[in-house]
Amino acid sequence: MQPDTTDILSRTIIPTNTSTNEKVQEIWTFLHSIDAMCQADEASITRVMSDEQLNSLLLRDFEKPILWRNFAERYPLHGIPSSISDFLRELGQLGIEKLEAHNYAEEDTNDELYLDEIVQHFAAPPETRPPLNFLDIRNLILSRVPVHVNKVDLLRLAQRRKAGSAGKGRPLKALLDYADHEFFLLSSRHSISPLHVDTAGQLTYIVGISGCKTWYLPRRFTATKYEILAKFGSSTPEAYYDGWVKVDIMPGDLLIMPPGCPHAVFTPEHALTFGGNFYTLPHLGSSLRVLALHAQFNSVFSNESITEQDYRNFLVMLEAYKDEMDPQQMGSVASSGIMWGITDQHETPKDVASICVRGRGFWRLQAKLRLLIWEIHMKGEAKLS
């Protein structure tokens, strides 16, 4: 089955900016610039309309973002609030008192607002309130990871292996707190998320619940694109010479981005979306390369900093699957080593342990990570010989 050719990727029109804040003007200027560079280019994304298509893509090292229109018609988000008012009411019942509000579009400020203030904000006419983003609201309602993601989520699979057996005498416990990887995005009209890469080399999925959010994605996405972001920052549209594509995420739509995919987001109307992060084995090498850039360039590269847990997650995944990678996967992981300072001159574990790279925290965990990457590199060479 082919996608409906009458479905336009985006109908969003960017309004004129009226802010007098210099930094905010820069964000709006960048947004207008990449909007002008957008093309209605179906070749820049991969459309799917079936389980078979999506499952097949997630088993590969895909580069193009994946879009499944009306995904929730087949896989409804049962138990998830379907409107902004219902969502805020649910948060109140869970005892949530405040949410952090990001205002990049007008004042470039971050403030905590009480829940009743947020209710009033969304109840008022949009033009009377500033555009606010409430990002990464931890999902405490109900786990709704798409089944296709669950099948390939490398961290979950590795955690299950690590947990060992379970039975009556040793009851099965939560192997991973799903809520740590699932989130809601609540955004009011005309809010903006500046260009960034998601944290620690993760893949990201987004499902629309209410309203519309517009994703800006680089055309012909390759590793070069996130290297541009790391080196030049988020305000140089001319560096992305291949141009951009924009995709409206409407209620029920599913978008999946590969690791390191730069994206900016604009909200043309009040919107609520649901999403999460995950890793896959085919993308593990790419995730490690993105992690290295994130560690070096930090806030220039991503909206969030790398945590100790992010490094521990990579150690768990590498330990669990280092002996089960195919030659292509091993080669991808090994090739990420150059980003971590590993060269042909490092011939022993002691050599690798002596590597010291400036600008990165958590050096003990990084040392363990480098040793595992080097070990996989050596195993791959042994197999080839």
RACORJO-V930459 format. One record per residue. N is the residue number from 1. PSI is psi in whole degrees, -180 to 180 (999 if undefined). D_FIRST is the distance of its C-alpha to the first C-alpha in whole Angstrom. Layout:
# RACORJO-V930459
N PSI D_FIRST
N PSI D_FIRST
This chain:
# RACORJO-V930459
1 133 0
2 150 4
3 154 7
4 117 9
5 -13 12
6 -8 15
7 111 14
8 138 18
9 -41 18
10 140 22
11 10 24
12 135 27
13 126 30
14 127 33
15 170 36
16 140 40
17 137 42
18 3 45
19 146 46
20 -2 49
21 126 49
22 -43 49
23 -39 46
24 -40 44
25 -39 44
26 -42 43
27 -44 40
28 -41 39
29 -43 40
30 -43 37
31 -45 35
32 -37 35
33 -48 35
34 -29 32
35 -40 31
36 -23 32
37 -1 30
38 146 27
39 145 24
40 72 21
41 100 20
42 -21 16
43 -12 17
44 -12 19
45 168 17
46 118 14
47 137 11
48 153 9
49 13 7
50 160 8
51 -42 12
52 -44 12
53 -48 11
54 -44 13
55 -41 16
56 -42 16
57 -41 16
58 -12 19
59 6 21
60 170 21
61 75 23
62 150 21
63 -37 22
64 140 20
65 148 19
66 136 16
67 126 15
68 103 13
69 139 13
70 34 14
71 -40 15
72 -11 18
73 -35 16
74 -34 15
75 78 18
76 148 21
77 63 24
78 133 26
79 -9 30
80 130 29
81 138 31
82 2 29
83 162 31
84 -42 34
85 -42 36
86 -38 35
87 -46 35
88 -37 38
89 -41 40
90 -41 38
91 -40 40
92 -41 43
93 -26 43
94 -3 42
95 14 45
96 126 44
97 -36 47
98 157 45
99 148 42
100 128 43
101 129 42
102 128 41
103 86 42
104 -23 41
105 -23 40
106 -56 44
107 -8 46
108 55 45
109 157 46
110 126 45
111 155 47
112 131 47
113 143 46
114 154 47
115 -39 44
116 -30 46
117 -38 46
118 -40 43
119 -45 42
120 -38 44
121 -47 43
122 -17 39
123 -23 41
124 158 43
125 133 42
126 -38 40
127 -9 42
128 -5 45
129 149 44
130 154 43
131 119 39
132 144 39
133 127 37
134 99 37
135 153 35
136 48 35
137 113 36
138 134 36
139 105 34
140 11 37
141 -64 35
142 132 32
143 129 30
144 43 26
145 129 25
146 138 21
147 -33 21
148 -37 19
149 -43 22
150 -34 25
151 -29 24
152 -3 24
153 104 27
154 -37 30
155 -44 33
156 -44 32
157 -42 32
158 -39 35
159 -37 37
160 -41 36
161 -43 37
162 -32 40
163 -26 41
164 -153 42
165 165 42
166 147 42
167 -168 44
168 -41 47
169 -17 49
170 79 47
171 148 45
172 123 41
173 169 41
174 116 39
175 -23 38
176 136 36
177 99 37
178 -33 33
179 -24 35
180 -20 36
181 1 32
182 142 31
183 164 32
184 148 31
185 118 31
186 121 33
187 137 34
188 165 36
189 131 35
190 17 35
191 157 36
192 141 35
193 115 34
194 166 36
195 131 34
196 173 34
197 142 32
198 159 32
199 138 35
200 39 35
201 25 32
202 151 30
203 154 26
204 137 25
205 147 23
206 134 23
207 128 22
208 138 23
209 -50 25
210 141 27
211 -160 27
212 139 26
213 139 26
214 120 26
215 131 25
216 123 26
217 144 25
218 140 27
219 150 25
220 58 24
221 128 25
222 177 28
223 -28 31
224 -34 33
225 -43 32
226 -21 33
227 -35 36
228 -45 37
229 -42 36
230 -39 39
231 -34 41
232 -8 41
233 -171 40
234 15 38
235 33 40
236 75 39
237 -30 36
238 -20 37
239 -21 37
240 75 33
241 -18 33
242 -9 29
243 -169 29
244 164 27
245 144 24
246 142 23
247 124 21
248 125 22
249 110 21
250 168 21
251 126 21
252 -14 19
253 148 17
254 129 18
255 133 19
256 126 20
257 139 23
258 169 24
259 139 28
260 13 30
261 110 27
262 142 30
263 144 29
264 154 31
265 132 30
266 143 31
267 102 31
268 -20 31
269 162 31
270 135 32
271 148 30
272 127 29
273 161 27
274 143 27
275 -174 26
276 172 28
277 153 28
278 172 28
279 155 28
280 156 27
281 -44 28
282 -27 26
283 5 27
284 -40 31
285 -43 33
286 -42 31
287 -39 32
288 -37 36
289 -42 36
290 -40 35
291 -42 37
292 -43 40
293 -40 39
294 -42 39
295 -33 42
296 -39 44
297 -10 43
298 -116 42
299 -20 42
300 -28 41
301 -38 38
302 159 37
303 -15 38
304 153 39
305 154 42
306 140 41
307 168 43
308 -39 44
309 -34 42
310 -46 39
311 -42 41
312 -36 42
313 -43 38
314 -39 38
315 -42 41
316 -45 39
317 -43 36
318 -42 38
319 -41 40
320 -31 38
321 10 36
322 -25 38
323 2 38
324 7 35
325 145 33
326 169 32
327 -37 34
328 -42 31
329 -41 31
330 -41 35
331 -38 35
332 -44 33
333 -44 35
334 -40 38
335 -20 38
336 -16 38
337 -33 41
338 -31 42
339 -22 41
340 13 44
341 8 47
342 127 46
343 180 47
344 -16 49
345 -15 52
346 96 51
347 -11 52
348 162 53
349 -35 52
350 -40 55
351 -45 54
352 -39 51
353 -21 53
354 -6 55
355 134 52
356 119 52
357 130 50
358 156 51
359 16 49
360 134 48
361 -175 49
362 49 49
363 -30 50
364 -43 51
365 -37 47
366 -37 46
367 -42 49
368 -39 47
369 -44 44
370 -40 45
371 -40 46
372 -41 43
373 -44 41
374 -42 44
375 -42 44
376 -38 41
377 -47 42
378 -39 44
379 -39 43
380 -42 40
381 -39 43
382 -40 44
383 -40 41
384 -34 41
385 999 45
